[in-house]
């Protein structure tokens, strides 16, 4: 794809316009969902409504938003961002106006429900459009501003309540009508926006996407056809995406239970402490909303510096602590309630309340981005409904203090989900995240390619039980390190367990680069003996390092020796039916010696000369500073195996995939483009992880 133009500073003004008009939609969401809480005391004064009917009026828009998010989010992926972006505003205008003229509770419930469909639709539509037009560096800030504007809308709802309350018994009608006026203004400006070029490209409409890119950037670009498999909504439950789906739906559900329950009933909870003053209840509730807005603004301004993961964990931690303190106090004062509610919503909105506009649009491919976001929104509406409908019943049964445990538990569950599952997406392009989404480590290994484990990861104390566990976990083969003192015993155990066998040849003492001929002859003899042993056990491939030489050695002369010796060894390996693989090493600059090969060009030259295959160590490649996709293209048919691990891009840490900077992002697609058929070998640090931890990781990502 060629959307780099969207990262240009020259587009800031256009991107601010997109963000502002999208944020205007979430402003309306916040206003319309909150204004009913402001209007409810006045509605109760005018109509004889019991707790059950009150709950339906309060929750009808939320119930409608469940349907709108799920249904119209899917339609947004089918028919385009712009069309649905405009249509859902019509629902705001029409049904917000009709709620103001409702003559009976059932009418108010119906019109609020229909308004809710538009509200639910706007979450995935606006968030998706903003993410697809934003630059990589500012996408988090732009997307979180949508969440911040939701709380602006909530604050404005309280301001309207304070200003319009003096108009008498019908003041609630004017409060609801204001939402229709705001929506009409936003609708007028939204019709001027273009379609998302990323969506057009995902639908095979590259020419239209190129025209829009030319119009907004002033530069002509060529957008290549999307070769990735087109996703469908059901794919959010696939092996590669379920973890993300569970995380996004889970944290948003927990946030919604806590936040909506608090925000919808704050005036009602505070009223008994105001000596019957409705105005004081509004002021107290408005204060809570203002602190919620402050939290959203804080989150919006730190999301690109702090990162998504630390922010959401901090958010749920603060929310949970504040709610637990509230729940533990059976006799609070008005000031205590306002302060603790304010802290709760400040922390909630600092992370969960704004990252719900970020994570769903970053973690799913373009073809299902709005659908997945709509699904997450719909699940969150279930949480909202739970908080709204269940809380009043708990208050009746237990009292306010004990009922608040519902929200506290929701916060704690959200914290656990975030700690276990929240990924870091800061600084990554949507296309990079797309590749990660359709190509998780487990899918790469478990589906298209054989999954192997390096026996370096098991250490030197393995037994038959370990090998059985490895086989039952789903690994196809084992790559045994010949340098282990128990390597020959491991060969027997691997064969008994029914695992395929590969060998990592000795490379520390057995040095192909040595200038000492006697030492090389001994090295060569031992390597050939290992090739013969591997052949005896039915092994098919052996991995080798090219060797090391002190920096005092002449590098070019040493390279010639390594080339010739690799050729000899490769020919002998062929006689045993063994495919010899040369692994890439870290650069010379990171040690006091020459490494062969320490750059990609040298590596490929050695492979071709010696008629070998390549073993691509992804961790080494990152330290070398080379691009994964480009390197795989360069290797082409010479690629024989992949060593998979993660690191920080600077040190050879051999972390589990996803625990560093996710070096393997997009690997499945890159390998598929080269028709790669070889094994992918987990090469994980045994000094950091136990075999059990590695197996648990595989099982956890296998859902």
C-alpha positions as CSV (number, residue, x, y, z in Angstrom):
1,X,0.0,0.0,0.0
2,X,1.1,3.6,-0.5
3,X,-0.5,5.6,2.3
4,X,2.8,7.2,3.6
5,X,1.4,10.5,2.3
6,X,-1.0,10.5,5.2
7,X,2.0,10.9,7.5
8,X,2.9,14.2,5.9
9,X,2.8,17.3,8.3
10,X,1.1,19.1,5.4
11,X,-2.1,17.1,6.1
12,X,-2.5,18.2,9.7
13,X,-5.3,20.7,8.9
14,X,-7.3,18.2,6.9
15,X,-6.8,15.5,9.5
16,X,-7.9,17.9,12.2
17,X,-11.1,18.5,10.2
18,X,-11.8,14.8,10.0
19,X,-11.1,14.4,13.7
20,X,-13.3,17.4,14.6
21,X,-16.3,16.3,12.6
22,X,-15.9,12.7,13.9
23,X,-15.5,14.0,17.5
24,X,-18.7,16.1,17.0
25,X,-20.5,12.8,16.5
26,X,-19.1,11.4,19.8
27,X,-20.0,14.7,21.4
28,X,-23.5,14.0,20.4
29,X,-23.2,10.4,21.7
30,X,-22.1,11.8,25.1
31,X,-24.8,14.5,25.2
32,X,-27.7,12.3,24.2
33,X,-26.8,9.4,26.5
34,X,-26.2,11.7,29.5
35,X,-29.0,14.2,29.0
36,X,-31.5,11.5,29.9
37,X,-29.9,11.3,33.3
38,X,-30.2,15.0,33.7
39,X,-33.8,15.1,32.5
40,X,-35.0,12.0,34.4
41,X,-35.8,13.8,37.7
42,X,-38.0,16.2,35.8
43,X,-39.7,13.4,33.8
44,X,-40.4,11.6,37.1
45,X,-42.1,14.7,38.4
46,X,-44.3,14.9,35.3
47,X,-45.1,11.2,34.7
48,X,-45.9,8.5,37.2
49,X,-43.1,6.1,36.4
50,X,-42.0,3.1,38.5
51,X,-38.4,1.8,38.8
52,X,-38.8,-0.7,35.9
53,X,-40.1,1.9,33.4
54,X,-37.5,4.3,34.6
55,X,-34.8,1.8,33.8
56,X,-36.2,1.2,30.3
57,X,-36.3,4.9,29.5
58,X,-32.7,5.3,30.8
59,X,-31.4,2.2,29.0
60,X,-33.5,2.4,25.7
61,X,-30.9,4.4,23.8
62,X,-28.1,2.1,25.1
63,X,-30.1,-1.0,23.9
64,X,-30.5,0.7,20.6
65,X,-26.8,1.4,20.4
66,X,-26.1,-2.3,20.8
67,X,-28.1,-3.0,17.6
68,X,-26.7,0.1,15.8
69,X,-23.1,-0.8,16.5
70,X,-23.4,-4.4,15.5
71,X,-25.6,-3.9,12.4
72,X,-24.3,-0.6,11.0
73,X,-20.7,-1.3,11.9
74,X,-20.9,-4.3,9.5
75,X,-22.6,-2.2,6.9
76,X,-19.8,0.3,7.1
77,X,-17.3,-2.3,6.0
78,X,-19.7,-3.3,3.1
79,X,-20.9,0.1,1.8
80,X,-18.2,2.5,2.9
81,X,-17.3,4.9,5.7
82,X,-18.7,8.0,4.2
83,X,-22.2,6.8,3.4
84,X,-22.8,5.5,6.9
85,X,-21.0,8.4,8.4
86,X,-23.7,10.7,7.0
87,X,-26.7,8.4,7.3
88,X,-26.3,7.8,11.1
89,X,-26.4,11.6,11.7
90,X,-29.9,11.7,10.2
91,X,-30.9,9.3,13.0
92,X,-29.6,11.8,15.5
93,X,-31.5,14.7,14.0
94,X,-34.8,12.9,13.5
95,X,-35.1,10.9,16.6
96,X,-33.6,13.4,19.0
97,X,-36.3,15.8,17.9
98,X,-39.0,13.2,18.3
99,X,-38.0,12.4,21.9
100,X,-38.6,16.0,22.8
101,X,-42.2,15.7,21.6
102,X,-43.0,12.3,23.2
103,X,-46.4,12.3,24.8
104,X,-46.1,9.0,26.8
105,X,-43.4,6.9,28.3
106,X,-43.7,4.2,25.6
107,X,-43.1,6.9,22.9
108,X,-40.0,8.2,24.7
109,X,-38.7,4.7,25.0
110,X,-39.3,4.0,21.3
111,X,-37.7,7.2,20.0
112,X,-34.7,6.9,22.4
113,X,-34.2,3.3,21.2
114,X,-34.2,4.5,17.5
115,X,-31.8,7.3,18.5
116,X,-29.6,4.8,20.1
117,X,-29.2,2.9,16.8
118,X,-27.6,6.0,15.4
119,X,-25.5,6.5,18.5
120,X,-24.2,2.9,18.4
121,X,-23.4,3.2,14.7
122,X,-21.3,6.4,15.2
123,X,-18.8,4.7,17.5
124,X,-17.3,2.3,14.9
125,X,-17.9,4.7,11.9
126,X,-16.2,7.8,13.4
127,X,-13.4,5.9,15.1
128,X,-12.6,3.9,12.0
129,X,-12.5,7.0,9.7
130,X,-10.2,8.9,12.0
131,X,-7.8,6.0,12.3
132,X,-7.7,5.5,8.6
133,X,-6.9,9.2,7.8
134,X,-4.6,9.9,10.7
135,X,-0.8,9.9,10.6
136,X,1.0,7.1,12.4
137,X,2.4,9.5,15.0
138,X,-0.8,11.3,15.8
139,X,-3.3,8.4,15.4
140,X,-3.5,7.8,19.1
141,X,-4.1,11.4,20.0
142,X,-6.7,11.9,17.2
143,X,-8.6,8.7,18.2
144,X,-8.6,9.4,21.9
145,X,-9.9,12.9,21.2
146,X,-13.1,11.2,20.1
147,X,-13.4,9.7,23.6
148,X,-12.6,13.1,25.1
149,X,-15.4,14.8,23.2
150,X,-17.8,12.2,24.5
151,X,-17.2,13.6,27.9
152,X,-17.5,17.2,26.6
153,X,-21.0,16.2,25.4
154,X,-21.7,14.8,28.9
155,X,-20.6,18.0,30.6
156,X,-22.7,20.1,28.2
157,X,-25.7,17.9,29.0
158,X,-25.4,19.0,32.6
159,X,-24.8,22.6,31.7
160,X,-28.0,22.5,29.6
161,X,-29.8,20.9,32.5
162,X,-28.7,23.8,34.8
163,X,-29.6,26.5,32.3
164,X,-32.9,25.0,31.1
165,X,-34.2,23.7,34.5
166,X,-35.8,27.1,35.4
167,X,-38.1,26.8,32.3
168,X,-40.5,24.6,34.4
169,X,-42.0,21.1,34.1
170,X,-41.3,20.9,30.4
171,X,-37.7,21.8,30.6
172,X,-36.7,18.2,30.0
173,X,-38.2,18.5,26.5
174,X,-35.9,21.4,25.6
175,X,-32.9,19.5,27.0
176,X,-33.6,16.6,24.6
177,X,-34.3,19.0,21.6
178,X,-30.9,20.6,22.0
179,X,-29.3,17.3,20.8
180,X,-31.3,17.5,17.5
181,X,-30.0,21.1,16.9
182,X,-26.4,20.0,17.5
183,X,-26.8,17.0,15.1
184,X,-28.2,19.1,12.3
185,X,-25.1,21.4,12.4
186,X,-22.7,18.4,12.3
187,X,-24.7,16.7,9.5
188,X,-24.2,19.8,7.3
189,X,-20.4,19.6,7.5
190,X,-20.0,15.9,7.3
191,X,-21.4,15.6,3.8
192,X,-18.2,17.4,2.5
193,X,-15.7,14.7,3.6
194,X,-14.2,12.1,1.2
195,X,-14.3,8.3,1.4
196,X,-11.5,6.5,3.2
197,X,-8.8,5.5,0.6
198,X,-7.8,2.6,2.8
199,X,-11.4,1.2,2.6
200,X,-11.5,1.7,-1.1
201,X,-8.2,-0.2,-1.5
202,X,-9.4,-3.0,0.6
203,X,-12.4,-3.3,-1.7
204,X,-10.2,-3.5,-4.8
205,X,-11.0,0.1,-5.9
206,X,-7.4,1.2,-6.1
207,X,-7.9,3.9,-8.7
208,X,-10.5,5.7,-6.6
209,X,-8.2,5.5,-3.6
210,X,-5.4,7.0,-5.7
211,X,-7.6,9.9,-6.8
212,X,-8.5,10.7,-3.2
213,X,-4.9,10.5,-2.1
214,X,-4.0,12.9,-5.0
215,X,-6.8,15.2,-3.9
216,X,-5.8,15.4,-0.2
217,X,-2.0,15.1,-0.5
218,X,-1.4,16.8,-3.9
219,X,0.8,13.9,-4.9
220,X,0.2,11.0,-7.2
221,X,0.6,7.6,-5.7
222,X,0.3,4.1,-6.9
223,X,-1.7,1.8,-4.6
224,X,-0.9,-1.9,-5.1
225,X,-3.8,-4.4,-5.0
226,X,-4.3,-5.9,-1.5
227,X,-3.1,-9.5,-1.7
228,X,-4.1,-10.4,1.8
229,X,-7.1,-12.7,2.2
230,X,-10.3,-10.7,2.6
231,X,-11.5,-11.0,6.2
232,X,-15.2,-11.4,7.3
233,X,-16.8,-10.6,10.6
234,X,-16.6,-14.3,11.8
235,X,-12.8,-14.1,11.5
236,X,-12.7,-12.1,14.8
237,X,-13.2,-15.5,16.5
238,X,-10.5,-17.2,14.5
239,X,-7.2,-18.4,16.1
240,X,-5.3,-15.3,14.9
241,X,-7.8,-12.7,16.1
242,X,-9.6,-14.2,19.1
243,X,-7.1,-12.9,21.6
244,X,-7.6,-9.4,20.3
245,X,-11.3,-9.7,20.2
246,X,-11.5,-11.0,23.7
247,X,-9.3,-8.1,25.0
248,X,-11.2,-5.3,23.2
249,X,-14.6,-6.6,24.1
250,X,-13.6,-7.5,27.6
251,X,-12.0,-4.3,28.7
252,X,-14.7,-2.2,27.1
253,X,-17.5,-4.3,28.7
254,X,-15.9,-3.8,32.1
255,X,-15.4,-0.1,31.6
256,X,-19.0,0.3,30.4
257,X,-20.5,-1.5,33.5
258,X,-18.7,0.8,35.8
259,X,-18.8,4.1,34.0
260,X,-22.4,4.1,32.6
261,X,-23.8,2.8,35.9
262,X,-22.1,5.7,37.7
263,X,-22.8,8.4,35.2
264,X,-26.5,7.5,34.7
265,X,-27.3,7.4,38.4
266,X,-25.0,10.1,39.8
267,X,-27.8,12.7,40.2
268,X,-30.1,10.1,41.8
269,X,-27.4,8.9,44.2
270,X,-26.4,12.4,45.2
271,X,-30.0,13.8,45.6
272,X,-30.6,12.4,49.1
273,X,-27.5,14.3,50.3
274,X,-28.6,17.7,48.9
275,X,-31.6,18.4,51.2
276,X,-33.9,17.9,48.2
277,X,-32.1,20.5,46.0
278,X,-32.2,19.2,42.4
279,X,-29.8,22.0,41.4
280,X,-27.2,20.8,43.9
281,X,-27.5,17.3,42.6
282,X,-26.9,18.7,39.0
283,X,-23.9,20.7,40.2
284,X,-22.4,17.7,42.1
285,X,-23.0,15.4,39.0
286,X,-21.6,18.1,36.7
287,X,-18.4,18.2,38.8
288,X,-18.0,14.5,38.4
289,X,-18.4,14.8,34.6
290,X,-15.9,17.7,34.5
291,X,-13.3,15.5,36.3
292,X,-14.2,12.7,33.8
293,X,-13.5,15.1,31.0
294,X,-10.2,16.1,32.6
295,X,-9.2,12.4,32.8
296,X,-9.9,12.1,29.1
297,X,-7.9,15.1,28.3
298,X,-4.9,13.8,30.3
299,X,-5.1,10.5,28.5
300,X,-5.4,12.1,25.1
301,X,-2.2,14.1,25.8
302,X,-0.1,11.2,27.1
303,X,-1.2,8.3,25.0
304,X,1.6,8.7,22.4
305,X,4.3,9.3,25.0
306,X,3.1,6.8,27.6
307,X,1.8,4.1,25.3
308,X,-1.6,2.3,25.1
309,X,-0.8,-0.6,27.4
310,X,0.6,1.4,30.5
311,X,-2.2,3.9,30.1
312,X,-5.1,1.3,30.2
313,X,-3.5,-0.5,33.2
314,X,-3.1,2.7,35.1
315,X,-6.7,3.6,34.2
316,X,-8.3,0.4,35.6
317,X,-6.1,0.5,38.6
318,X,-7.2,3.9,39.7
319,X,-10.9,3.2,38.9
320,X,-10.8,0.0,40.9
321,X,-9.2,1.6,44.0
322,X,-11.7,4.5,44.0
323,X,-14.7,2.2,43.7
324,X,-13.5,-0.1,46.4
325,X,-13.1,2.8,48.8
326,X,-16.6,4.0,48.0
327,X,-18.1,0.5,48.5
328,X,-16.3,0.1,51.8
329,X,-17.9,3.3,53.2
330,X,-21.5,2.7,54.3
331,X,-22.2,6.3,55.5
332,X,-20.6,8.7,53.0
333,X,-21.0,12.5,52.9
334,X,-21.8,14.5,49.9
335,X,-18.2,15.8,49.5
336,X,-16.9,12.2,49.9
337,X,-19.1,10.9,47.2
338,X,-18.3,13.7,44.8
339,X,-14.6,13.3,45.3
340,X,-14.5,9.5,45.0
341,X,-16.9,9.5,42.0
342,X,-14.8,12.2,40.4
343,X,-11.6,10.2,40.9
344,X,-13.2,7.0,39.6
345,X,-14.4,8.6,36.4
346,X,-11.1,10.5,36.0
347,X,-9.1,7.3,36.0
348,X,-11.8,5.4,34.0
349,X,-11.8,8.0,31.2
350,X,-8.0,8.5,31.2
351,X,-7.7,5.0,29.7
352,X,-10.6,2.8,29.2
353,X,-12.9,5.6,28.2
354,X,-10.7,6.9,25.3
355,X,-8.8,3.8,24.3
356,X,-12.1,2.2,23.3
357,X,-11.8,4.5,20.3
358,X,-8.2,3.4,19.6
359,X,-7.7,-0.3,20.2
360,X,-10.7,-1.6,18.1
361,X,-9.6,0.4,15.1
362,X,-5.9,-0.5,15.4
363,X,-6.1,-4.2,16.1
364,X,-8.3,-5.4,13.2
365,X,-7.7,-5.4,9.4
366,X,-9.3,-2.7,7.2
367,X,-11.8,-5.1,5.7
368,X,-13.4,-5.8,9.1
369,X,-12.3,-2.8,11.1
370,X,-15.7,-1.2,11.5
371,X,-17.4,-4.5,12.0
372,X,-15.0,-5.5,14.7
373,X,-15.3,-2.1,16.3
374,X,-19.0,-2.4,16.1
375,X,-18.9,-5.8,17.8
376,X,-16.8,-4.4,20.6
377,X,-19.2,-1.5,20.9
378,X,-22.2,-3.9,21.0
379,X,-20.6,-6.0,23.8
380,X,-19.9,-2.8,25.7
381,X,-23.6,-1.9,25.4
382,X,-24.4,-5.1,27.2
383,X,-22.1,-3.9,30.0
384,X,-23.9,-0.5,30.0
385,X,-27.3,-2.1,30.1
386,X,-26.1,-4.4,33.0
387,X,-24.8,-1.4,34.9
388,X,-28.0,0.6,34.3
389,X,-30.6,-2.0,34.9
390,X,-29.0,-4.1,37.6
391,X,-27.7,-1.3,39.8
392,X,-31.2,0.1,40.8
393,X,-32.3,-3.4,41.8
394,X,-29.1,-3.9,43.9
395,X,-29.7,-0.5,45.6
396,X,-33.2,-1.7,46.6
397,X,-31.9,-5.0,47.9
398,X,-28.5,-4.0,49.4
399,X,-28.4,-0.2,49.6
400,X,-26.1,2.3,47.7
401,X,-22.9,1.3,49.4
402,X,-23.0,-2.4,48.8
403,X,-24.5,-2.0,45.3
404,X,-21.3,-0.1,44.3
405,X,-19.4,-3.5,44.5
406,X,-20.9,-4.2,41.1
407,X,-18.8,-1.4,39.6
408,X,-15.7,-2.2,41.7
409,X,-15.7,-5.9,40.6
410,X,-16.1,-4.7,37.0
411,X,-13.1,-2.5,37.4
412,X,-11.0,-5.3,38.8
413,X,-11.9,-7.7,36.0
414,X,-11.0,-5.0,33.5
415,X,-7.6,-4.5,35.2
416,X,-6.9,-8.3,35.0
417,X,-7.8,-8.4,31.3
418,X,-5.6,-5.4,30.5
419,X,-2.6,-6.8,32.4
420,X,-2.9,-10.1,30.7
421,X,-3.9,-9.1,27.2
422,X,-3.3,-5.4,26.4
423,X,-0.8,-5.1,23.5
424,X,1.3,-2.0,22.6
425,X,0.4,-0.5,19.2
426,X,2.1,2.9,19.6
427,X,4.1,4.0,16.6
428,X,2.9,1.2,14.3
429,X,1.3,1.8,10.9
430,X,-2.2,0.4,10.3
431,X,-0.8,-1.8,7.5
432,X,1.8,-3.2,9.9
433,X,-0.9,-3.9,12.5
434,X,-3.0,-5.4,9.7
435,X,-0.3,-7.9,9.0
436,X,0.1,-8.7,12.7
437,X,-3.7,-9.2,12.9
438,X,-3.8,-11.8,10.1
439,X,-0.5,-13.3,11.0
440,X,-0.1,-14.0,14.7
441,X,2.9,-16.2,15.7
442,X,0.6,-19.2,16.5
443,X,-1.2,-19.0,13.2
444,X,2.1,-18.8,11.3
445,X,3.4,-21.9,12.9
446,X,0.4,-24.0,13.6
447,X,-1.4,-23.6,10.3
448,X,0.7,-23.0,7.2
449,X,4.1,-24.3,8.4
450,X,5.6,-27.0,10.7
451,X,6.1,-25.7,14.3
452,X,9.4,-26.8,15.9
453,X,11.1,-26.0,19.2
454,X,14.8,-25.4,19.6
455,X,16.2,-27.7,22.4
456,X,18.3,-24.8,23.6
457,X,14.9,-23.7,25.1
458,X,14.6,-26.9,27.2
459,X,18.1,-26.6,28.8
460,X,20.2,-29.7,29.7
461,X,17.8,-31.5,32.1
462,X,15.1,-32.7,29.8
463,X,13.4,-36.0,30.2
464,X,10.9,-38.2,28.2
465,X,8.0,-36.4,30.0
466,X,9.2,-33.0,28.6
467,X,9.4,-34.4,25.1
468,X,5.9,-35.9,25.4
469,X,4.6,-32.5,26.5
470,X,6.3,-30.9,23.6
471,X,4.7,-33.3,21.2
472,X,1.2,-33.0,22.7
473,X,1.4,-29.2,22.6
474,X,1.5,-29.4,18.9
475,X,5.1,-29.1,18.0
476,X,6.1,-31.1,14.9
477,X,9.8,-31.2,15.5
478,X,12.8,-30.6,17.7
479,X,16.1,-28.8,16.7
480,X,18.7,-30.3,19.1
481,X,21.9,-28.4,20.0
482,X,24.9,-30.6,19.4
483,X,26.9,-28.7,22.0
484,X,24.6,-29.8,24.8
485,X,26.2,-32.6,26.9
486,X,23.0,-34.6,26.7
487,X,22.4,-34.0,23.0
488,X,22.7,-37.7,22.0
489,X,20.3,-38.7,24.8
490,X,17.9,-36.0,23.4
491,X,18.1,-37.6,20.0
492,X,16.8,-40.8,21.4
493,X,14.1,-39.1,23.4
494,X,13.0,-37.1,20.3
495,X,12.8,-40.3,18.2
496,X,10.8,-42.1,20.9
497,X,8.4,-39.2,21.2
498,X,7.7,-39.2,17.4
499,X,9.1,-35.7,16.8
500,X,10.9,-34.8,13.7
501,X,14.6,-34.1,14.3
502,X,17.0,-31.3,13.2
503,X,20.4,-30.4,14.6
504,X,22.1,-27.1,15.5
505,X,25.7,-28.0,14.8
506,X,28.5,-27.0,17.2
507,X,29.7,-23.4,16.6
508,X,31.5,-22.1,19.6
509,X,34.6,-24.3,19.6
510,X,34.1,-25.8,16.2
511,X,35.1,-22.7,14.2
512,X,35.1,-22.7,10.4
513,X,36.8,-19.4,10.3
514,X,40.0,-20.5,12.2
515,X,43.3,-19.9,10.4
516,X,44.7,-23.0,12.1
517,X,44.5,-25.8,9.6
518,X,44.8,-28.6,12.3
519,X,42.0,-27.1,14.3
520,X,39.8,-26.8,11.2
521,X,40.5,-30.5,10.3
522,X,39.4,-31.5,13.8
523,X,36.4,-29.2,13.5
524,X,35.5,-30.6,10.1
525,X,35.8,-34.2,11.3
526,X,33.4,-33.6,14.3
527,X,30.9,-31.8,12.1
528,X,30.8,-34.6,9.6
529,X,30.4,-37.1,12.5
530,X,27.3,-35.1,13.7
531,X,25.9,-35.1,10.2
532,X,26.2,-38.9,10.1
533,X,24.6,-39.2,13.5
534,X,21.7,-36.9,12.4
535,X,21.2,-39.1,9.3
536,X,21.1,-42.2,11.5
537,X,18.2,-40.7,13.5
538,X,16.3,-39.7,10.4
539,X,17.0,-36.0,10.6
540,X,16.7,-33.9,7.5
541,X,18.3,-30.5,8.3
542,X,21.3,-29.1,10.2
543,X,21.9,-25.4,11.1
544,X,25.3,-24.0,11.3
545,X,27.0,-20.6,12.0
546,X,29.7,-19.5,9.6
547,X,32.2,-18.9,12.4
548,X,34.1,-16.2,14.2
549,X,37.5,-14.6,13.7
550,X,39.3,-12.2,15.9
551,X,39.3,-8.6,14.7
552,X,43.0,-8.8,14.2
553,X,42.5,-11.3,11.4
554,X,42.1,-10.0,7.9
555,X,38.4,-10.2,7.2
556,X,38.4,-10.7,3.4
557,X,40.9,-13.6,3.7
558,X,38.9,-15.2,6.5
559,X,35.7,-14.9,4.4
560,X,37.4,-16.8,1.6
561,X,38.3,-19.6,4.0
562,X,34.7,-19.7,5.3
563,X,33.2,-19.9,1.8
564,X,35.4,-22.8,0.8
565,X,34.9,-24.7,4.0
566,X,31.1,-24.3,3.9
567,X,31.1,-25.6,0.3
568,X,33.0,-28.7,1.4
569,X,30.6,-29.3,4.4
570,X,27.5,-28.7,2.2
571,X,28.6,-31.4,-0.3
572,X,29.2,-33.9,2.5
573,X,25.9,-33.1,4.1
574,X,24.2,-33.8,0.8
575,X,25.8,-37.3,0.8
576,X,24.0,-38.0,4.1
577,X,20.7,-36.6,2.8
578,X,21.0,-33.6,5.1
579,X,20.0,-30.1,4.1
580,X,22.6,-27.7,5.5
581,X,21.3,-24.3,6.6
582,X,23.5,-21.2,7.3
583,X,22.2,-18.9,10.0
584,X,22.6,-15.1,10.0
585,X,24.6,-13.7,12.9
586,X,24.8,-10.3,14.7
587,X,26.9,-7.5,13.3
588,X,30.7,-7.4,13.9
589,X,30.3,-4.1,15.7
590,X,28.6,-5.8,18.6
591,X,31.6,-8.0,19.5
592,X,35.4,-8.1,19.3
593,X,35.5,-10.4,16.3
594,X,34.3,-10.9,12.8
595,X,31.1,-12.8,12.4
596,X,30.1,-14.8,9.3
597,X,27.7,-13.8,8.1
598,X,27.0,-10.5,9.8
599,X,25.2,-8.7,7.0
600,X,22.5,-9.9,4.6
601,X,24.5,-9.5,1.4
602,X,27.4,-11.5,2.8
603,X,25.0,-14.1,4.0
604,X,23.3,-14.6,0.7
605,X,26.6,-14.7,-1.1
606,X,27.9,-17.5,1.2
607,X,24.6,-19.5,0.7
608,X,24.7,-19.3,-3.0
609,X,28.4,-20.1,-3.3
610,X,28.1,-23.2,-1.0
611,X,24.7,-24.3,-2.5
612,X,23.1,-24.2,1.0
613,X,19.8,-22.9,2.4
614,X,19.3,-20.1,4.8
615,X,18.1,-20.3,8.4
616,X,16.6,-16.9,9.1
617,X,17.0,-15.9,12.7
618,X,14.5,-13.1,13.1
619,X,16.1,-11.8,16.4
620,X,19.5,-11.6,14.8
621,X,18.0,-9.8,11.7
622,X,16.5,-7.1,13.9
623,X,19.9,-6.5,15.6
624,X,21.4,-6.4,12.1
625,X,19.0,-3.6,11.3
626,X,17.4,-5.2,8.2
627,X,13.8,-5.3,7.2
628,X,12.1,-8.6,7.5
629,X,9.9,-8.5,4.4
630,X,12.8,-7.3,2.2
631,X,15.2,-9.9,3.5
632,X,12.7,-12.7,2.9
633,X,12.3,-11.5,-0.7
634,X,16.1,-11.4,-1.2
635,X,16.4,-14.9,0.1
636,X,13.6,-16.2,-2.0
637,X,13.9,-20.0,-2.6
638,X,17.1,-20.1,-0.6
639,X,15.1,-19.8,2.7
640,X,15.0,-23.2,4.4
641,X,14.0,-22.5,8.0
642,X,13.1,-19.6,10.4
643,X,14.2,-19.2,14.0
644,X,11.5,-17.3,15.8
645,X,11.9,-15.2,18.9
646,X,11.4,-11.5,19.9
647,X,13.7,-8.9,21.3
648,X,14.0,-5.1,21.7
649,X,15.7,-4.6,18.3
650,X,19.1,-4.0,20.0
651,X,20.0,-7.1,22.0
652,X,19.6,-10.8,21.2
653,X,17.2,-11.6,24.0
654,X,15.2,-14.5,22.5
655,X,11.9,-13.5,24.1
656,X,8.6,-15.1,23.4
657,X,6.8,-13.6,20.3
658,X,5.0,-10.5,21.3
659,X,7.0,-9.8,24.4
660,X,9.4,-7.5,22.7
661,X,8.7,-5.3,19.7
662,X,6.9,-8.1,17.8
663,X,9.6,-8.7,15.2
664,X,7.5,-11.4,13.5
665,X,4.7,-9.0,12.5
666,X,3.6,-9.9,9.0
667,X,5.8,-13.0,8.7
668,X,3.0,-15.3,7.5
669,X,2.2,-13.1,4.5
670,X,5.9,-12.6,3.6
671,X,6.5,-16.3,3.7
672,X,3.4,-17.1,1.7
673,X,4.5,-14.7,-1.0
674,X,7.8,-16.8,-1.4
675,X,6.0,-20.1,-1.2
676,X,8.0,-21.0,1.9
677,X,7.5,-24.6,3.0
678,X,10.1,-25.1,5.7
679,X,9.8,-25.3,9.5
680,X,9.6,-22.3,11.9
681,X,11.6,-23.0,15.1
682,X,10.8,-21.3,18.4
683,X,14.3,-20.4,19.8
684,X,13.4,-19.1,23.3
685,X,15.7,-18.1,26.1
686,X,15.9,-20.9,28.7
687,X,17.3,-18.5,31.3
688,X,14.2,-16.4,31.2
689,X,11.5,-19.0,30.5
690,X,10.9,-22.5,31.7
691,X,9.7,-25.1,29.3
692,X,6.3,-25.0,31.1
693,X,6.0,-21.3,30.4
694,X,6.8,-21.8,26.7
695,X,4.2,-24.5,26.4
696,X,1.6,-22.4,28.3
697,X,2.3,-19.6,25.9
698,X,1.6,-21.9,22.9
699,X,-1.5,-23.3,24.4
700,X,-2.8,-19.8,25.4
701,X,-2.3,-18.4,21.8
702,X,-3.8,-21.5,20.3
703,X,-7.5,-20.5,20.9
